[in-house]
Amino acid sequence: MRFRYCLYLFAFCWIVSLSSCKTTSVVPIRVYDPPEVKFPDSTYHITLVNRLYFPIAKESYNKRIKNRIDSLVINNIAQNKLFEGIKDALYSFELIDTVTIVQKSRELKDSLNFDIELKPMSWDTIGAISDRNSSNVVISLDGLIIKSLYSSEPAISLGTDINLLFSRICKLKIYLSALFRMYDPEKKHLMEKYCYSDTIFWESTGITTLTALRNLPSKKDAISEAAYWSGFYYGERLIPQWQEVDRFYFISGHPYLREAAILANEEKWLDAAKIWKALAYRPDNKIASRAALNMALVSEMHDNLDAALNWAKKSYSLDKKESVEQYIKVLQERIRLYKKHVWTKEEVKND
């Protein structure tokens, strides 16, 4: 979820918590969180292209460059795990039919440096990859930096066990930064250039530094796991998510509000909405405002965000409550994200 949306949501929930003791009730609802990138309409097949794979010839494996080759082996493993994580994330979205992984040998074969950024692929290359795999979207890995760091510090003990006074805490941190480019082959459009960064760490305790280090995963295993989850979290950016959030509605102030609250408690929301809609046009502004806010909740429950915003604005115009004002900001941000990141049939026709 985006930072500004989180800020609105936090303020909204905090204000609601102050007033929810008597006049309101809180209900969890599932809301749609759109992906951060707008896929072309009817995207069913995605091709992932690894442009950093470095083939290693057996005859190259000698003592002089053994450590460098070992790094290449680990880097190749990390690339595979990274794509495995992306693939698993994409397959969690039912509209993605096929995810194909294409391994391309590294183009800069004369360099063993990892901190490079490859130039974008040509449209001829992208088109060939797309045609060969019948893909609607092509995502390429154009840069990857992996760093590991071991650290050790004394454990803090307030007890009387003398052994604990000399015990150590060791940490292994894996820093991973991956550069991705995403292409729409049909429109020859660079949809996104995105650098995903993450740090994952492990911690263990031992009587000595050596025993604490032995309890940590191997560098190879740690990098593999870090790469998989980095890929998975990057892939989650590309698909819609459903999340549970808290919303509030008014339950008192008028006999009909209490009657509707009973129906809502029984999850008969549409029946409750009939009562709230009638109350929303009563001459008593305070009651009408509460009923309008409740109508906004029902509208949002049914993913009708424009109607929810209109009802929330009506509520605020009748009784300017800060909690309703924050709810309006939450809805406005949801609508902004939805329009930015979700394709509609009308948009496709007008392209």
Buried (B, 14 or more C-beta within 10 A) or exposed (E): EEEEBEEBBEBBBEBBBEBBEEBBBEBEBEBBBBBBBBBBEEBEBBBBBBBBBBEEEEEEEEEEEEEEBBBBBBBBBBBBBBBBBBBBBBBEBEEBEBBBBBBBEBEEEEEBEBEBEBEEBEBEBBBEBBEEBEBBBBBBBBBBBBEBEEEBEEBEEEEEEEEBEEBBBBBBBBBBBBBBBBBBBEEEEEBBEBEBEBEBBBEBEBEEBEBBBEEBBEBEEBBBBBBBBBBBBBBBBBBBBEEEBBBBBBBEBBEBBEEBBEBBEEEEBEBBBEBBBEBBEBEBEBBBBBBBBBBBBBBBBEEBBEBBBBBBBBBBEBBEBEBBBBBBBBBBBBBEBBEEBBBEEEEEEEE
